[in-house]
Amino acid sequence: MTTPTPPIELTGHADHLGGAGVDLSAGFAAELAAICSVSVDVTETAEASRDWWPLALRWALDGEVPRRAAIVARPATTNEVAGVVAAANSAGVPVTAAAGRSGVCGASVPVFGGVVLDLTGLDRIGEVDVVSGVVEAECGVFGTDLERVINTRHGLTVGHFPQSFDISTVGGWVACRGAGQYSTRYGKIDDMVVGLEVVLADGRVVHTGGAPAAAVGPDLNQVFIGSEGTLGIITRVWLRAHPVAPAVRRATFHFGDLTSGFEACRGIVRRGATPAVLRLYDAVESERGRGGDGTTCTLLVLDEGDEILIDATMSIVDEVCGTLGTRGDEQLVRDWMAHRNDTSALQDLTRKGFVVDTMEIAAPWSRLDDIYAAATTALLDVPDAIAASCHLSHSYLDGACLYFSFAARPPADEAESTYVAMWDAGQWAVLAAGGNLSHHHGIGLNRARFVRDALGDAHDVLASIKQALDPNGILNPGKLGLASPFGSPEWP
């Protein structure tokens, strides 16, 4: 069984967040132990209570976790998940679902303690319907295991390859509405979900979806996709799959400015071409190993699939990019492929005292230039900021994802306040310029303070759904800007 990958060394077990965790009754751990494997060990509960949130990596080096859960429950079946959740609901104990814990926004941090529900024991791949192209997988299946099995045994691929592919799970992809690096060809995870099995707060198990293009009222899959464990615990997923691609094509282009690169990506998809990868780097990021000279912007293109189809797609790519830029060395695409999931720089910079993070958003094509200028300017205006750059990572018919990276080097005692200031500056600038709150990293704790402004009055609808499905508020409280019976997260 694949297990979660620790984001950085943990040097202690103290709580960083203010306020107190929820007190548990003396017999509650024993009640859960009668349902599934549990642990109250300090080291195990501390490790299970953190994810890859970059700010929390700094806390780990200082011997802190955001909040340590009192219990880690490790169910191995849906019935065991239901039993744990029902017991917690009756006792008024918060439950935070976790699996690979690869999220970077604190979504699996148990803000008020209680129970961390480690779902990696639900790691079975079920029926594979090769004729229909539908794959059944439990929520704790890691990406590498899923693709290895369906590639080698069935000649299929789901096509979902996030940067966290090696360390993330199917349930996490769905719960945080993730996007893979091949999303222009295969779509985001919400385009791939056929059906779900979900455990509700009272322990009931429900199934949603299950048929292609159904019209039986609203699509209830979409209620739970992206809900980050606040509305129910996703335990099983049915995903659309494609034949493994028989052919691959690659190309690189350079542009004199980012606007020309944006127009090239827009022109490609507006003509109906959907290459799997369209990654456009600004001048700063192009100079970092993408063949740029500090003034030019680099576009990496990769497509895979039926040879006739991808030849047609790449013909459109060549025609559009040929009028706006110049061709580069396709070896740059191969180099990116070889290193695209390497996260070692995050740990190295954190150990050296830098504040670093990324902020990915989505916006219409017409807003990209303004958003890029506003966000990079706002980030660099924060005291002690040293870098702010961006690449376009996913393209769609109506817009794209801009993926910002930023860094600062403040005094050690100002690291957290600088981190908050950079997020406030960048995220508010994006929202004011017409972008959205998140494209694929989700919300978690880090972005919770922006949700009400991002959704407006529609946030009341989300709160109403939460009240209906989880009236006691036990499921991942403190997230998505939703009110919690356990109080405020007291962060930031």
N, C-alpha and C positions, 0 to 999 in steps of 0.2 A: 504493500500500500504506500503510495506517495504521501509525504507529510509536509506540513507548512515549512517554508523557508524563513528562518529568523532574519529580520531586516538589518540588524546590527547587534553588536554585543549588548547584553543587558547586565548592568553592574549592580543592580539592587532591585527592591520590590516596593518602594514607597509610592504613595499616590501623589500625583502632581495636581490634579484638579481640586479646586476648592469645594467646600461642602462635605457632607458625609454620605457614605454609601448606605444602602438599605440594610437594616438589621434582619437577620434570618432567625427563625425559631430554632430551638435546640434540635428538634427532630426532623427538620426539613431535609438535610443532607441524607439522612437515613431513608426518608421517603423516596428521594430520587434514586438512591442506590438500589432500591428494590425494583426500579424500572430499567436502569441501564448502568453502565460503568460510570463512576464519578471520581473526582479527585478534589481534595481541599488543600493539597500540598501548596505551599507558598510559591515555590519556584514554578510549578506547573500552571498555577492559576495566573501568575504574573505574565508568563510567556504567552498564554492564551488570550490575554487582555490587551494585546497591542497589535498593530498592523504596520504598514509601510508609510504611514503619514510622516513626511519629512521632519516636521517639528518634533514629533514624538521620538524620532531617532536621537535628537539632541537630549531629550529627557532621559532616554535609556542610558546614554553615556554618563549622565549624572545620577544614575541609580534609581530612576523613577519610571513608572508606567502611568498612563493617563489616569486610570482607576483600576485597581485589581479586583477582579471578580472573586466572590467568596467560594464559588463552586464551578468546576468545569464538568459538564455532563457530556458523555460521549455515546450517543445512541447509535445503533447499527441498523435500525429499521424505521420505517415511517411510523409504525405503531409506537415505538419507543419515543420518537420525537413527540408524538401526540400525547403520550403519557406525561412526559416532562413538562410540556407547555400547559397541559390541563392542571397539573399540580401547582405550577407557578402561578397560574391565573387564580386558582382558589386561595392561594396564600398571599397574593398581592406582591409577588416577587418579580423584578424585571428580568427579562430573558433577551440576550443578545446573540443572534445567530452569527457563526463564524465558520470558515472552512480554510481556504488557502491563506486568508488574511493578507492578501496582496494589495488591498486598497490603499490609496494615498490621501484620503480625506478623513480618516478616523471613523469610518462607517461601522466597523466591527469593534469599536472601543465601548466597553460597558460603562457608560457614563455614571450610572448609579450603583455599580457593583452587581450583586445578585448572581445570576447564572450566565456563563458563557456556554452556548450550545455548540460544541465542536462537531460539525457535520461531516468530517472527513471519513467517518466510518460508513457512510452511505456512498459507497464507491463502486457500485456495480453498473455495468453496461447491460441493458436489457435487450429487448427485441430490436433487430435491425431489419427494417422492411426495405430490401434492396430495390424491389420493383417500384415502390412509391417514393423511395428516397427519404425515409423517416427513421431517425435514430432515437432510441430511448436511453436515457442516462440518469442515474441518481445524482443528487446535487453535489456530492463530494468527489465526483470524478474529476481528476485534474486534466487540463487540456492535452498534455503530452500523452497521457494514457488513452484518452478518447480517440485522438487522431491515429495513434499507433494501431489500435485495434481495428478501427473501421477502415483505415488505409490498407492494412496488410490482409485482413480477412474478407473485406467486402468491396474493396476498390472505391471507397467513398471518402469524402471530406466534408466537414461542416463549413470550412472556409473562414473560421473565426480565429484570428491570430493576433491577439493583443500583445503589447510589449511584455505583459505579465504572463504570457502563455505558459511558460514552464512552471509557474508557481501559483496559478489561479485555477479555480474550479468552475464547473458548469453552473452551479447555483449562484456563485458570485457574479459570473457574467450576466446572468438574467436579473439578479437582484439589484445590480448597479447600472443596468442598461448600457452595457459595454459596447465598444466598437473594436473590431480587429483592424490590422493594418491593410487588409485586403477588402475593406468595406465598400469601396467604389464598385467592385465586382459583385460581392456577395451580400452586401447590406450590413446593417448593425444587428446585434443579437435580437432585437425586437422584430426584425424581419425574418429571423430564422426559427422563432418559436412556433411550434404547431400546437402544443398543449402543455399544461402544467398540472402537477399535483401539489396542493398547498395545505399545510396544517394551520388552521385558524387559532385565535387566541384561546378559545375554550376547548381546544383539542379536537374539534371536528376536522375531518379530512375532505377536501373538495377537489374536483377536477374541472379544469377550464379548457376551452378550445377542443382541438382534436380533429378538426376537419378542414380541408382547404377552402378558403374564401367563404366561410360560413356567414349567414346573415340571420342570426338568432339573437336579436337584440344587440346591445353593445358588446364589444370584444372584451370579455372578462380577463383574458390573458394580460391585457394592457393595464389592468388595475394593479397587478402584482409585479409586472416587469418594471424595474426601477424603483420599487417601493422600499428597498434597502432593509427588509426585515421588519418594517414598521406595521404592515398590514397582515402579514402571514409569513409562515416559514415555507419556502419553496423546497420540496423534497425530491421531486422527480420532474424531468423535462423531456419533452419530445421535440426534436430539432430536425429541420429540413437539411438534407445532405445532397451533395453533387458528386458526380463521377470524378475521380482523381484526374486532374488536368493532364492531357497527353502532350501538351506543348507549352512552351514559355517564350516570351519575347521581352527584351529589355531595351531601354533607350535613355539617354541623358541629353538635356538641353540647358543652355545658359541664356539669361535675359539681362538686359541692361538695367532693369529696375523691377521692383516687386509688382508694380501695377501691370506690367506686361506679362509677368508670370501668372498673376491672377486671371488675366484675360485669356491666356492660353488654356488654363485649366477649365475655365467657364466655357470657352469655345468648344473644347473637346466633349464635355458631357452634354452641352446643349445640342450638339449634333447627334447625340445618341450613343456615343462611344463610352464604354465604362471599363477602362483598364483597371485591373485590380489595385494597382498602386499609382497614385499621383501625389508625390511629396515634393513640395516647393519650399525651398529654404531662402530666408532673407540673406542679405549680404554678409551679415555677421556669422550666421550659421553655415553659409556656403563656404566661407573661408576656413572653417574647422573641418577639413577633410572631405569637403564636397566639391572640390575643384574650382572654388571661387577665388577671386583675387582681392576681395575686400570691397569691391564695387558691384560685382555681378551676383545674380541670384540663380540657383541651380534647381532644376526639376528632374527628379528621378521617376521613371515610368517603368512599370512591369505589368505584363498581362499574362494570364494563363487560361487554358481552355482548349476548345476545339480549334485546330490549326486554321481553318478557313475563317472562323469568327475573329480570332485574335489578329490574323493578318489584316483583316478589314479594319479592326479597331486601331492597330498601329499605323495604318495608312492615314487615318484621320488625324492621329497624333502627329505624324510627320508633317502633314499639310498645315495644320494649325500652328504648330510650334515653329515650322520653317519660315512663316511670315513674321513671326514676332521675336525669334531668338536664333541661336546657333546650336548646332549639334555638338555634344560633348562625348566623352569616353564612357561607354556603357559599363566599364569595369567599376565605376562608381556605384552602380546599382548592386553589383556583386559584393562590393565591400560593405555596403549598407546591410545587405542580407546577412553577411557573416557576423556582424556586430550589433544588429538592431535591438537585441534584448539585453545587452550588457548594461547593468545598473551600478557597476562598481564605482563610477564617479560620484554618485550620490553619497555613498558611505565615506569615500575618501575626503570629499569636501566637508562633510559634516564633522568628521574627526578633526579637521584643521580649523574649525571654528566658523566656517562660512554659513550663512543662511541661504538655502537654495530650495527651489520648488518649481513646479510647472503649473500652468493654468490654461486649460483647454476650453474653448467656447465655440459656439456655432452662430452663424449669421448669414443673412442673404448676401449674394454676390455684390449687390449695390452698396453694402455697408463696409466691406472688408478694408478698403484703404483707410477710411476714417477710424475704424476700430484699431487697426494696426498702429496708426500714428498716436491716437489718444492713449492707448494702453502702454506702449513702450515709453512714451513721454512721462506718463504718470508714475510708472515704476521707477524710472531713473531719477525722478525728482525726490524720491524718498531719501532722507539722509543715510549715508553709508552704502547706498546702492552702487554696484559696480558693473552690472550687466543686465540687459533685457533684450531678448531676441525672440524670433518667432519662425515657425514653419507652418505651412498649410498641409494638413495630414490626411484629410478625407474630403472628397468632393461629391456633390449631389446636384440634382437638376436645378435646385433653387438657391443653393448656397454651399458653404464649406465650413470646415472646422479649422480654426486658427489655434495653434498650440504654442503658448508663450513659455519661455524659460527665463528665470530671473535669479539674481544672486546679489548678496550684500555681505559686507564684512564689518559688522558693528562691534563695539566693545562687548565682552562676554555677558555682562549684566544687562545688555540691551538687545540680546538676540531675539527673545520672544516678542518684545514690543516692535522690533523692526520687522519681524516676520508678519505680524498682524498688520502693520502699517503698509507693507508692500501688497498684501492681499486686498486690503481695503482700497488702496489706490488703484490697483489694476482692475479689480472686479467692478468697482463702481464706474470706472472709466468705460469699461466694456458695455455695461448695462446702459449708461447714458448715451453711448454712441450707436445703440441699436443691436447689440449682440445679446446672446442668452447667457444663462448662468453656467451651464456645463454641457459638454458634448458627450463625454463617456467616462469621466472619472467619478461622476456622481456628486453627492452632497455631503454625506457624513456629518461630522461635527464641525469641520473646518468651514464649510460653506453655509451652515444652517442659518446664520444671521442675515443672509442675503435673500432667503427663499421668499419671504413675504413680499418684498419689493419686486422680485422677479416674476412671481405669479399673480400679484395683485389680488383682486377679490376672489380669483379662482382658488387661492389658498384656503378659503373658507370651505370650498367643496372638498378639498383634500382632508381638511380637519373633520368634516362631517363623515366621510368614509372611514377615517380612523376611529371615530367615536362609535360608529355602527359595528365595525369588525373587531375592535379591541377596546370595549368600554372601560376596562380597568387600566388601560394604558401600559400593559406590561411589555409589549413588543418593541424592543430597541428604543426605549425612551430617550429623549434629548436630541433626536435627529429630525431632519427635514423641517426644522423650524416649528415643529408641532408642540403644543402645550403638553406638559407631563405632570402626572399626579405626584411624582417624586421630587418636584422642584425644578429649578433652573440648572443647566449644566455648569453655570458660573465660569464660563470661558467664551470669548476672550475677556 
